[in-house]
Amino acid sequence: MGVKLYVGNLPHQMTEEQLQTLFSEAGHVASAKIITDRQTGQPRGFGFVEMETKLEAQKAISMLNGKNVDGRTLTVNEARPQQKGGFGGGRGGGRGGYR
């Protein structure tokens, strides 16, 4: 399994193919996904790229983090593991407080 990278501050007109091409300069890209809004289908300005190896992922971070693309400065770092459970957990129930 590859290394998943978070890519923030993407230009809204960027396509997944362009994102993959951009990252392929650092190595083999297993997948590239731009996140879209569920209601409108419009890009949300961030996405994820999966690089084949840790070395390629580090190379992509060093090459592309802070790079200006179409007037926007990219943020690239290793993605955090996805949260399980859906609604963030937090404190249980809606009870409590002063009565």
N, CA, C and O atoms as a DFTB+ gen file, in Angstrom:
396 C
 N C O
     1  1       0.835      -1.181       0.000
     2  2       0.000       0.000       0.000
     3  2       0.881       1.245       0.000
     4  3       1.920       1.281       0.659
     5  1       0.463       2.253      -0.736
     6  2       1.237       3.474      -0.876
     7  2       1.075       4.417       0.292
     8  3       0.513       4.061       1.328
     9  1       1.572       5.618       0.112
    10  2       1.503       6.664       1.127
    11  2       0.554       7.749       0.629
    12  3       0.746       8.307      -0.452
    13  1      -0.467       8.041       1.424
    14  2      -1.474       9.022       1.027
    15  2      -1.051      10.410       1.497
    16  3      -0.666      10.613       2.649
    17  1      -1.136      11.366       0.557
    18  2      -0.797      12.757       0.851
    19  2      -2.037      13.631       0.762
    20  3      -2.887      13.441      -0.108
    21  1      -2.129      14.594       1.676
    22  2      -3.172      15.616       1.624
    23  2      -2.631      16.773       0.789
    24  3      -1.488      17.193       0.970
    25  1      -3.453      17.287      -0.125
    26  2      -3.061      18.421      -0.953
    27  2      -4.118      19.507      -0.776
    28  3      -5.267      19.332      -1.183
    29  1      -3.732      20.620      -0.174
    30  2      -4.669      21.700       0.089
    31  2      -4.408      22.932      -0.757
    32  3      -3.331      23.098      -1.329
    33  1      -5.419      23.796      -0.825
    34  2      -5.385      25.070      -1.543
    35  2      -5.236      24.868      -3.053
    36  3      -4.524      25.612      -3.728
    37  1      -5.926      23.842      -3.565
    38  2      -5.886      23.568      -5.004
    39  2      -6.689      24.612      -5.772
    40  3      -7.716      25.084      -5.284
    41  1      -6.233      24.975      -6.966
    42  2      -7.049      25.835      -7.822
    43  2      -8.354      25.105      -8.163
    44  3      -8.332      23.908      -8.448
    45  1      -9.478      25.809      -8.137
    46  2     -10.771      25.161      -8.346
    47  2     -10.946      24.597      -9.751
    48  3     -11.788      23.723      -9.959
    49  1     -10.167      25.080     -10.725
    50  2     -10.301      24.573     -12.086
    51  2      -9.410      23.359     -12.345
    52  3      -9.455      22.790     -13.436
    53  1      -8.597      22.948     -11.360
    54  2      -7.692      21.818     -11.556
    55  2      -8.485      20.509     -11.635
    56  3      -9.443      20.298     -10.892
    57  1      -8.059      19.636     -12.556
    58  2      -8.689      18.324     -12.712
    59  2      -7.836      17.264     -12.011
    60  3      -6.679      17.503     -11.665
    61  1      -8.435      16.090     -11.812
    62  2      -7.681      14.994     -11.199
    63  2      -6.512      14.565     -12.087
    64  3      -5.460      14.168     -11.586
    65  1      -6.699      14.647     -13.400
    66  2      -5.616      14.299     -14.322
    67  2      -4.446      15.275     -14.174
    68  3      -3.286      14.863     -14.173
    69  1      -4.754      16.569     -14.050
    70  2      -3.698      17.566     -13.856
    71  2      -2.989      17.350     -12.522
    72  3      -1.770      17.497     -12.435
    73  1      -3.749      17.001     -11.484
    74  2      -3.163      16.733     -10.172
    75  2      -2.212      15.540     -10.261
    76  3      -1.110      15.577      -9.714
    77  1      -2.638      14.492     -10.946
    78  2      -1.792      13.312     -11.103
    79  2      -0.522      13.651     -11.881
    80  3       0.565      13.203     -11.517
    81  1      -0.652      14.427     -12.935
    82  2       0.509      14.828     -13.735
    83  2       1.494      15.645     -12.897
    84  3       2.705      15.439     -12.975
    85  1       0.968      16.568     -12.101
    86  2       1.810      17.404     -11.246
    87  2       2.641      16.545     -10.288
    88  3       3.839      16.776     -10.122
    89  1       2.004      15.559      -9.662
    90  2       2.700      14.725      -8.679
    91  2       3.575      13.654      -9.330
    92  3       4.486      13.133      -8.687
    93  1       3.317      13.323     -10.578
    94  2       4.120      12.292     -11.237
    95  2       5.569      12.736     -11.441
    96  3       6.441      11.913     -11.721
    97  1       5.820      14.039     -11.300
    98  2       7.207      14.532     -11.371
    99  2       8.040      13.992     -10.214
   100  3       9.266      13.924     -10.303
   101  1       7.362      13.602      -9.115
   102  2       8.072      13.103      -7.936
   103  2       8.149      11.578      -7.909
   104  3       8.908      11.017      -7.119
   105  1       7.376      10.901      -8.758
   106  2       7.385       9.443      -8.757
   107  2       6.059       8.891      -9.248
   108  3       5.242       9.615      -9.816
   109  1       5.857       7.606      -9.024
   110  2       4.648       6.931      -9.503
   111  2       3.453       7.272      -8.616
   112  3       3.495       7.090      -7.399
   113  1       2.390       7.769      -9.243
   114  2       1.163       8.130      -8.531
   115  2       0.184       6.965      -8.650
   116  3      -0.205       6.586      -9.755
   117  1      -0.215       6.394      -7.501
   118  2      -1.176       5.291      -7.504
   119  2      -2.589       5.811      -7.729
   120  3      -3.385       5.168      -8.414
   121  1      -2.910       6.979      -7.155
   122  2      -4.234       7.572      -7.341
   123  2      -4.191       9.059      -7.013
   124  3      -3.344       9.519      -6.247
   125  1      -5.119       9.797      -7.607
   126  2      -5.265      11.234      -7.338
   127  2      -6.751      11.536      -7.310
   128  3      -7.473      11.204      -8.250
   129  1      -7.212      12.165      -6.238
   130  2      -8.642      12.429      -6.058
   131  2      -8.836      13.846      -5.541
   132  3      -8.241      14.243      -4.540
   133  1      -9.685      14.608      -6.243
   134  2     -10.067      15.945      -5.778
   135  2     -11.436      15.810      -5.116
   136  3     -12.355      15.229      -5.695
   137  1     -11.570      16.339      -3.918
   138  2     -12.807      16.228      -3.157
   139  2     -13.791      17.298      -3.627
   140  3     -13.441      18.468      -3.782
   141  1     -15.041      16.860      -3.851
   142  2     -16.079      17.777      -4.308
   143  2     -17.205      17.860      -3.293
   144  3     -17.393      16.955      -2.480
   145  1     -17.953      18.954      -3.349
   146  2     -19.114      19.156      -2.494
   147  2     -20.225      18.198      -2.927
   148  3     -20.478      18.051      -4.123
   149  1     -20.880      17.555      -1.983
   150  2     -21.926      16.580      -2.326
   151  2     -23.119      17.215      -3.021
   152  3     -23.667      16.632      -3.957
   153  1     -23.528      18.395      -2.584
   154  2     -24.701      19.031      -3.172
   155  2     -24.424      19.663      -4.531
   156  3     -25.188      19.465      -5.476
   157  1     -23.341      20.416      -4.633
   158  2     -23.092      21.189      -5.853
   159  2     -22.184      20.476      -6.852
   160  3     -22.207      20.788      -8.042
   161  1     -21.392      19.531      -6.379
   162  2     -20.435      18.863      -7.259
   163  2     -19.201      19.701      -7.550
   164  3     -18.333      19.279      -8.314
   165  1     -19.112      20.888      -6.946
   166  2     -17.971      21.785      -7.156
   167  2     -16.783      21.330      -6.305
   168  3     -16.974      20.816      -5.203
   169  1     -15.563      21.514      -6.805
   170  2     -14.375      21.160      -6.019
   171  2     -14.314      21.962      -4.722
   172  3     -14.694      23.132      -4.683
   173  1     -13.830      21.314      -3.660
   174  2     -13.730      21.968      -2.357
   175  2     -12.342      22.558      -2.106
   176  3     -12.096      23.122      -1.040
   177  1     -11.440      22.435      -3.072
   178  2     -10.124      23.067      -2.933
   179  2      -9.062      22.191      -2.297
   180  3      -7.971      22.670      -1.989
   181  1      -9.363      20.909      -2.093
   182  2      -8.341      20.003      -1.581
   183  2      -8.552      18.613      -2.151
   184  3      -9.596      18.307      -2.728
   185  1      -7.542      17.782      -1.976
   186  2      -7.625      16.431      -2.487
   187  2      -6.579      15.538      -1.855
   188  3      -5.885      15.932      -0.918
   189  1      -6.476      14.324      -2.385
   190  2      -5.526      13.347      -1.869
   191  2      -4.816      12.683      -3.031
   192  3      -5.417      12.381      -4.062
   193  1      -3.524      12.463      -2.843
   194  2      -2.702      11.772      -3.839
   195  2      -2.013      10.630      -3.115
   196  3      -1.458      10.817      -2.032
   197  1      -2.047       9.447      -3.711
   198  2      -1.357       8.305      -3.130
   199  2      -0.120       8.002      -3.960
   200  3      -0.212       7.699      -5.149
   201  1       1.028       8.088      -3.320
   202  2       2.301       7.783      -3.964
   203  2       2.665       6.339      -3.641
   204  3       2.285       5.826      -2.588
   205  1       3.394       5.683      -4.534
   206  2       3.736       4.263      -4.375
   207  2       4.610       3.989      -3.153
   208  3       4.370       3.022      -2.430
   209  1       5.624       4.830      -2.912
   210  2       6.565       4.557      -1.823
   211  2       6.705       5.769      -0.901
   212  3       6.347       6.891      -1.258
   213  1       7.228       5.511       0.276
   214  2       7.499       6.571       1.258
   215  2       8.509       7.571       0.690
   216  3       8.378       8.778       0.895
   217  1       9.510       7.066      -0.020
   218  2      10.536       7.932      -0.614
   219  2       9.918       8.888      -1.640
   220  3      10.240      10.076      -1.658
   221  1       9.031       8.366      -2.492
   222  2       8.358       9.214      -3.488
   223  2       7.435      10.227      -2.809
   224  3       7.314      11.365      -3.260
   225  1       6.796       9.809      -1.736
   226  2       5.921      10.727      -0.997
   227  2       6.729      11.880      -0.404
   228  3       6.317      13.036      -0.490
   229  1       7.876      11.569       0.195
   230  2       8.726      12.619       0.766
   231  2       9.250      13.558      -0.322
   232  3       9.349      14.767      -0.115
   233  1       9.579      12.997      -1.466
   234  2      10.052      13.809      -2.593
   235  2       8.939      14.755      -3.059
   236  3       9.192      15.927      -3.336
   237  1       7.710      14.239      -3.144
   238  2       6.572      15.064      -3.561
   239  2       6.321      16.198      -2.570
   240  3       6.049      17.330      -2.972
   241  1       6.414      15.896      -1.283
   242  2       6.219      16.933      -0.260
   243  2       7.277      18.017      -0.409
   244  3       6.954      19.205      -0.408
   245  1       8.532      17.618      -0.538
   246  2       9.601      18.618      -0.631
   247  2       9.514      19.425      -1.927
   248  3       9.845      20.610      -1.935
   249  1       9.074      18.798      -3.020
   250  2       8.983      19.497      -4.313
   251  2       7.773      20.432      -4.389
   252  3       7.863      21.518      -4.961
   253  1       6.636      20.007      -3.810
   254  2       5.378      20.690      -4.097
   255  2       4.778      21.487      -2.941
   256  3       3.949      22.364      -3.183
   257  1       5.163      21.217      -1.703
   258  2       4.639      22.004      -0.595
   259  2       5.141      23.441      -0.707
   260  3       6.348      23.684      -0.718
   261  1       4.212      24.386      -0.789
   262  2       4.576      25.791      -0.947
   263  2       4.698      26.243      -2.394
   264  3       4.939      27.422      -2.657
   265  1       4.534      25.317      -3.338
   266  2       4.642      25.662      -4.757
   267  2       3.415      26.461      -5.199
   268  3       2.291      26.160      -4.797
   269  1       3.642      27.481      -6.028
   270  2       2.559      28.297      -6.558
   271  2       2.023      27.649      -7.830
   272  3       2.762      27.435      -8.791
   273  1       0.714      27.337      -7.823
   274  2       0.051      26.758      -8.995
   275  2      -1.179      27.610      -9.288
   276  3      -2.108      27.670      -8.482
   277  1      -1.179      28.262     -10.433
   278  2      -2.290      29.140     -10.844
   279  2      -2.639      30.171      -9.771
   280  3      -3.812      30.433      -9.505
   281  1      -1.608      30.750      -9.161
   282  2      -1.824      31.807      -8.173
   283  2      -2.162      31.314      -6.778
   284  3      -2.458      32.125      -5.901
   285  1      -2.128      30.008      -6.548
   286  2      -2.438      29.451      -5.230
   287  2      -1.230      28.682      -4.714
   288  3      -0.588      27.949      -5.466
   289  1      -0.922      28.849      -3.436
   290  2       0.206      28.170      -2.820
   291  2      -0.265      26.842      -2.244
   292  3      -1.078      26.813      -1.320
   293  1       0.248      25.739      -2.794
   294  2      -0.174      24.414      -2.362
   295  2       0.329      24.074      -0.972
   296  3       1.416      24.485      -0.567
   297  1      -0.483      23.314      -0.250
   298  2      -0.091      22.713       1.018
   299  2      -0.069      21.212       0.788
   300  3      -1.088      20.623       0.427
   301  1       1.077      20.593       0.995
   302  2       1.205      19.149       0.783
   303  2       1.851      18.539       2.012
   304  3       2.940      18.946       2.417
   305  1       1.175      17.560       2.606
   306  2       1.754      16.819       3.717
   307  2       1.126      15.436       3.789
   308  3       0.145      15.150       3.102
   309  1       1.699      14.582       4.626
   310  2       1.172      13.231       4.752
   311  2      -0.214      13.295       5.381
   312  3      -0.421      13.976       6.385
   313  1      -1.154      12.585       4.784
   314  2      -2.540      12.605       5.269
   315  2      -2.633      11.891       6.611
   316  3      -1.946      10.898       6.853
   317  1      -3.491      12.412       7.474
   318  2      -3.755      11.756       8.751
   319  2      -4.696      10.586       8.501
   320  3      -5.482      10.619       7.554
   321  1      -4.630       9.549       9.340
   322  2      -5.553       8.415       9.165
   323  2      -7.003       8.880       9.270
   324  3      -7.333       9.773      10.050
   325  1      -7.859       8.253       8.466
   326  2      -9.266       8.620       8.442
   327  2      -9.933       8.234       9.760
   328  3      -9.686       7.156      10.300
   329  1     -10.782       9.130      10.272
   330  2     -11.506       8.861      11.503
   331  2     -12.597       7.830      11.243
   332  3     -13.242       7.856      10.194
   333  1     -12.803       6.931      12.187
   334  2     -13.880       5.957      12.056
   335  2     -15.064       6.406      12.892
   336  3     -14.892       7.059      13.921
   337  1     -16.261       6.058      12.455
   338  2     -17.437       6.361      13.255
   339  2     -18.289       7.461      12.677
   340  3     -19.462       7.553      13.036
   341  1     -17.779       8.291      11.815
   342  2     -18.608       9.248      11.100
   343  2     -18.835      10.590      11.743
   344  3     -18.573      11.611      11.108
   345  1     -19.310      10.642      12.971
   346  2     -19.687      11.937      13.523
   347  2     -18.712      12.451      14.568
   348  3     -19.086      13.296      15.382
   349  1     -17.514      11.987      14.574
   350  2     -16.465      12.579      15.376
   351  2     -16.435      12.180      16.830
   352  3     -15.568      12.655      17.562
   353  1     -17.332      11.335      17.286
   354  2     -17.274      10.897      18.668
   355  2     -17.558      12.021      19.625
   356  3     -18.708      12.422      19.807
   357  1     -16.520      12.524      20.231
   358  2     -16.716      13.612      21.189
   359  2     -17.363      13.116      22.445
   360  3     -17.220      11.946      22.797
   361  1     -18.076      13.987      23.134
   362  2     -18.711      13.627      24.388
   363  2     -20.075      13.019      24.112
   364  3     -20.790      13.449      23.207
   365  1     -20.413      12.054      24.871
   366  2     -21.648      11.310      24.631
   367  2     -22.906      12.086      24.992
   368  3     -22.874      12.975      25.843
   369  1     -24.002      11.748      24.346
   370  2     -25.338      12.263      24.684
   371  2     -25.468      13.757      24.715
   372  3     -24.471      14.478      24.654
   373  1     -26.664      14.218      24.808
   374  2     -26.913      15.659      24.892
   375  2     -27.363      16.044      26.271
   376  3     -27.937      17.117      26.456
   377  1     -27.120      15.200      27.241
   378  2     -27.571      15.448      28.618
   379  2     -26.539      16.220      29.388
   380  3     -25.467      16.558      28.889
   381  1     -26.895      16.484      30.611
   382  2     -25.936      17.133      31.499
   383  2     -26.284      18.593      31.675
   384  3     -27.410      19.022      31.424
   385  1     -25.320      19.323      32.100
   386  2     -25.567      20.734      32.359
   387  2     -26.201      20.948      33.718
   388  3     -26.389      19.995      34.473
   389  1     -26.526      22.160      34.030
   390  2     -27.119      22.491      35.317
   391  2     -28.615      22.371      35.253
   392  3     -29.231      22.738      34.252
   393  1     -29.221      21.851      36.332
   394  2     -30.669      21.681      36.359
   395  2     -31.257      22.417      37.520
   396  3     -32.472      22.394      37.714
